[in-house]
Amino acid sequence: MTNLEQLYQHYLKHPVICTDTRSITKGCLFFALKGENFDANTFAEKAIDQGAAFSIIDNADYAQNDQFILVDDVLATLQQLAKHHRQQLDIPIIGLTGSNGKTTTKELIRAVLAERYQTFATKGNLNNHIGVPLSILGINSTIQIAVIEMGANHQKEIEFLCEIAQPTHGLISNVGMAHLDGFGGFEGVKKGKAELYAYLKAHHGTAFVNGSNEDLMEMSNKAALTNVVHYNSAQPNAVCGHLKHSDPLIEFDWSFKGQNHEAKANLTGTYNFENILAAISIGCFFNLSAHEINKGLANYFPTNNRSQLTKTESNTVICDFYNANPSSMAAAINNLNSLSATKKIAILGDMFELGEESSVQHAHIIQLAAQSNINELIFVGHHFFNTKDGYNAHFFSTPSEAAAFIKAQHWKGTLILLKGSRGMALEQLLPLL
């Protein structure tokens, strides 16, 4: 068996980690992780053949020579290696979690900080028990500051990820009706997300807290945080802002220490304004100038199907179909309701992981949409379909059924919201719009 320090020396010489033989690069370390339907130990030889320097395995049957490093548990070893690497890094690491807006907020923070610092941020949504270790191991000696996104769908997960990432600073974007099944309700969500505050408290870290969010203020007060930077608050020297315009892109004023500034962002959705203020607050904390902050915001263009405004040949589509829960769905509906357009359509897909709350929450979203000024409503998925009775809208069990209807519509000059949980794969409808 190879010990952790020996493995770390291999990592220093071969600092690229791969967990998929489809993305092997020459000289990488291949970690043979197990999944529900696969055992990557069986791919260890293939990884070596494709150029990996070493394959880390936990089944001795696949150890052929010194290039096959045998450990007790590949996943646990990956996590331990990341934690060990983190302990060698003497840089600020900002831990970020929340029910909605994590990835957009992360990208805004990265865009702002990158105006002055060599900045690393979690790629995509590598924010779980595998993604966080991979992110930490992606930080090299050139990086001056890092933003690590942490996702969770049950208690103690954020606590576990904090032990790996060891954030010096932290931000909870918000708490909402997400992963209710795993967390055991909304209070469980708050308890789970607050594990970040607990870690910061125990390790003398600094938390950035939205002073206008009652839940976050309650959670931060309960955690008795020592080092707190408030934003969107009446607290002295807090970053504050005023939303001037969001139809469709956001324009606003912001102030810090008595200085006022005007700015723009390439984002739609009033709900993103708080995410923007969080990024500004962190930029100010790390001594960026207002010019650098505004430049970073202006240079960020969403490309991840989160609040992304897309022009098709015929219509304008708000692409927000990376994920959905009742909180983010309500925010997206309210935003569409506030926008000016000749015709507005909402195509909304099922929300997952709501447990016993599912039928109630889907019915609530239908009611909210029905009360809006949206001209046409299309609901896609079994959860919405099973709640359809009594509503004047189009309901389809599957995206393919919805596609057949959409193809026959020939909409033009229409503003369309496309939003649903990732598992609904609503991106397949975008070419039809």
N, C-alpha and C positions, 0 to 999 in steps of 0.2 A: 504494500500500500504506500502511496506517495503522501507525504505530509503537506500541510497547507503552505509552509514556507517554500518548499521545493516547487510546488505548483505555481506559487507567486513568481518565482524566478523565471519559470517558463513563460508566464504571462508577460513579464516585463520585456522579454525577448520577442514575444509573439502577442502583441496587445490587441489583436482583433478576435472577438468571440463569435462563433457561429453555432447555431442550434438547428440548422436546417441544411441538408446537403444540397438543396437547390440554390443556396447562396454562399457556398464555400469560396473563400479567397485563399490564394497561395500563402502559406505560412500561418494560417489562423489556428486557433484552438477550437476543436469541435467538442461541444458538450452533448453527450448522448442522453437527452432528457426523455422521460416516459410520458405518454399521454394516455387518454382513455382508450384510444384505438391503435396505438403504436408503441413500439419500444425502440428508441433510436440506437440502442446497442447494436441492433442488426444492421445499422448504416455506418458503423464506426470504420469498417474497412473501406467502404466506398468513399468516406470523407478523406481518408489518407490517400487513396488513389487519386482523388481530385485536387490534392495539394495541401491539405491540412497538415500542420507540423505535428500535432498530437491529437488523439481522440481520448477524451475523458469518459470512462465507462464504469459501470458498477456491476457488470456480469463477467466473471473471469473466463467464461467460455469464449469470449470474443477478444481476449488479450493474446495477440500474436507475437509482438516484439516490444521493444522499448518505446515505440511511438504510441502504444496503447497504455494509458495511465489508469490504473484501477483504483477506485475509491469506494467507500461504503455506500454513498448515495450521491448521484450526480447533481440533483437539484440542490440538496443541502450544501454540497461543495461549492456550487456556483454562488450561492448566497453567502457562504463563509468567505469565499475569495473576494467578493464585492465588498463585504464589510471590512476585511483586512486592507483592501486597497483604499477604501474611504479613510481609514485611520492614518494613511500616509499622506493624505491631501490636506494642505493647510490653506483652504479657501472657503469663502462663504458658500453655503449650499442652502438654497431656498426650497423648503418642502411645500408643496402645493396640493391641496385637496379641495373637495366640494362636491355638491350634488349636481350642479350645472355650471357650464362655462369653464371647467378646468383647463381644457386644451387651448381654448381661445385666450384665456388669461395668461397661460404659460407662454404662448407665442407673442403676446403683447409685451410681457415682461422681457422676454428674450430680445425682441426687436429694440426695445428701449435701452437695455443694458449694453447691447452690442455696439451702441454708438460710442462707448468709451472702453469697454472691457472685452477681452476674449471670453465669450460667453457660451456655455454648453447648456442645452435644454433637451429634455426627454424628446426623443424622436417619435412622431406619431402618438400612439396611446400606449406605449410600453410602460404601463403604470401599475402592474400587478406584481405578484411574488416572483415572477420570472423577469418581467420588464424592468423593474427597478434595479435589480442586480446588474442586468445588461447595461442599463443607463449609467450606473456608477462606474462600471468597468469601461465605459466609453469615454471617461474623463481622462485626458492626458496632461502632461506637465505644462502645456501651453495655456491651459484654461485658468482664468482668473476668478470666475464666478459661475455657479451652476444652478439651474432651476430643474428640480426633480418633481414630476407629477406623480401623485400617489392615488390610486383608485381603490375602492373597497366596496364589498357588498355584504359584509358581516362584521360583527364585533371583533376587536383585537387585531384586525388586519392592518389598520393604519399604525397601530403600535408596533407591529412586527416590521413593517416597512421602514418606520423611523429608526429602528435598531440597525437596519442596513444602511440607510442613507445618512443617518445622523445629521439632520438639518440644523444649521445654526440660526436660521430664520424660517418663518413659516407664514402661510396664508391659507385660510379657508375661504373660498370664494363665496359660498353660501351653503345653506342646508335646505333641502326640499324633499319632495315625495319621490324618492328614488330608491330602488332596491329594498322596498318595504318588506318583501318576503324574507330576505336574509337578515335585515336589521331588526325585524320585529316591530315595525311601525315607525312613525315619525320621531318619537322620543328616542328610539333606538338609533336612528340616523344621527341625531344630534350627539348622542353618547359616543358613537363610533367615530365621527369626524373630530370630536373634541379630544381624541387621543393624541392628535398633533399638538394641541395646546398643552396637554399634560407632559408630553416629551419636552417641549420648549421650556416649560416651567422647571422641570427636573434638571435640565442641562443649561439653564441660564440663557436660553435663546431669546430671540426677539420675534414677536408676533405682529403682523399687520392686520388690523381689525377694522372692518367697515362699521363706523360709528352709527350709521343709520339703519343697521340691520339688528333688530331687537334680539333675534335668536343668537347671533354671533356675540353681541354684547353680553347676553346672559351667560353664554358658554365661557367667554373669556373671563368674566367676573368670577364665575364659579371655579375656574382653574386658578384664580388668584395669580395671574401672570405678573411677573416683575417688570419685564421690558415689553411695553406695548407702544406701537405707533398707530394712531388712529387716522383714518382718512374718511372723506365724506361725512365730516363731523364738525361740530362747533367747538371742538377742543382746540386750544391754542396751537398754532403752527401745524394744524392738520391740512392736508391737501383737500380742497373742496372744489366743486365744479358746478356749472350750470349748463344744462343741455339746451342749446339754442334751436337745434334743427335735427331731425332724424328721418327725413322723407326724400330718398330712402337712406342716404348715408349720414353719419353722425357728424355734427359740428357743435362745438361747445367752448365755453370759457373755463379756465381753471385758475386757482390761486394757491400760492404758498408763501407764507411769511410776508403777507401784504402785497405781493407782486401778482398782477393779473396777466393772463396769457390767453390767446385765442388759438384753437387747434382744430384739426379735422382728423377723422379716421375712416378707413375704407371698410367700414362695417355697417351693417344694417341692424336694427333692433335696439330699442331703448334699453332693453335688459343688458346690453353690452356696455352701457355707460359706466356701470359700477366696476366692470372688469377693467375698463380703461383707467379709471381713477386709481385702482389698485396698482396698475403698472406705473402710473405717474408717481404715486406715493413711494414705491420701491426705488424708482429712479432718483427721486429727491433724496431719499435716505442714503443712497450710495453716491451722492454728490454730483449727479449729472446736472448740466445747465438746462434751463427751459428750452433752449434751442435744440439741444441734443435730444431731449425727451420728445418734443414735437416732431422732430425729424424721424425718430424711431417709430412713432405712431403712424406717421404719414407713409413710411416705407413698408408697413405691414399690409399685405394683401392676403386675405384668407383663401386657402386652396384646399381645405379639408372638409368641405361640405358641412361646415358649421357657420351659419349666418352668412353664407356666401351668395352674393348677388350675381346671377348668371343671365346673360342675354342670349336667348336662342334666336333662331331665324324669325320667329313669330311673336314671342312673349318674353317677359322678364320673370325669372324664377328665383325665389329665395330658397336656395339649397340648404336645408337644415336637417338632412336625413341621416346624419351619422348616428344619432341616438335620440331618445325621447323618454321623458317621464312626465307625470302630471304637472310638475312645476314648470318645466321648460316648454311643455306643450301650451300651457296657459299663456306664458309670456310671448310665445310666437304668435298665437291667435290675437292677443291684445295688440301686438305690434302691427300685424297685418290690418287690423281694424283701424289703427291710427294713420295708416298710410293713405295717400290720395292716389286714386287710379280710377279709370273709367269702369273697369270690371275687375273684381277680385275673386279668386278661387282658392280654396284650401283643400289640399289632398293630404289626408292625415292617416298614418298607419298605426297599428297596434302598439301599445306600450307594454313592455315585458317586466317580469320580476316584481309584480305588485301583490302577489299572493291573494289573500282573502279580500283585499281592497280592490281587486281588479275591476269587477263589474261596476262598483260604485264610482271609481275614478274615470272609467271610460264613459259612463253616463254623464258625469260632470263635464267632461271635455265636450261631449256632443251638445249639452245644454249651453255651455259657454259660447261655442261656435255658432249655435243657432240664434243666439241673442245679439250677435255682432252684425256689422254691415257688410259682411262677406257675401257676395252674390250667389256663389254656388259651393256646396260642401260635398266632398267625396271622402268617405271613410273606408279604409282598407284593412282587412284582417278579421279573424274569427271573433276576437274580443269585441270589436266595434259591431260586427255583424249580429252578434247575439244580443246586442243592446239597442237594436235599430227601431223597435216598435214605437210608433207615435211621433217619429221625427220626419220632417220634410227634407230629406237629403238622399244622396246616392250611397248605397252600402254594397261592398263586395267582399267576399270571403278571402280572396287572394289577389295579389298584384296582377296576375295574368288576366283575371276577370276584369279588373279595373282597366287594364291596358286596352282590352277590346272596346270598352266604352269610350275611353279617351281618344283612341284613334278615330272614332267617328265624329268627334266634336269640331275639329278644325278651328280651335281658338286662335284669335289674333289680337295683339295689343292688350293682352291681359297680364295682370300681376298675379302670380301663382306661388303659394306657399306649399312646399313639398317637405313633409316632416314625419318621421316615424322612428321606431326603434331599429337598431342596426340589423337585427334578424329579419326585418321585413324586406330588406334589400330594395328600397324604393328607388335606388339609382337606375333601375331598369325602366322606370317610367320617364326619366328625364329626356331621352331622345324623342319621346312622343309629344313633348311640350314645346 
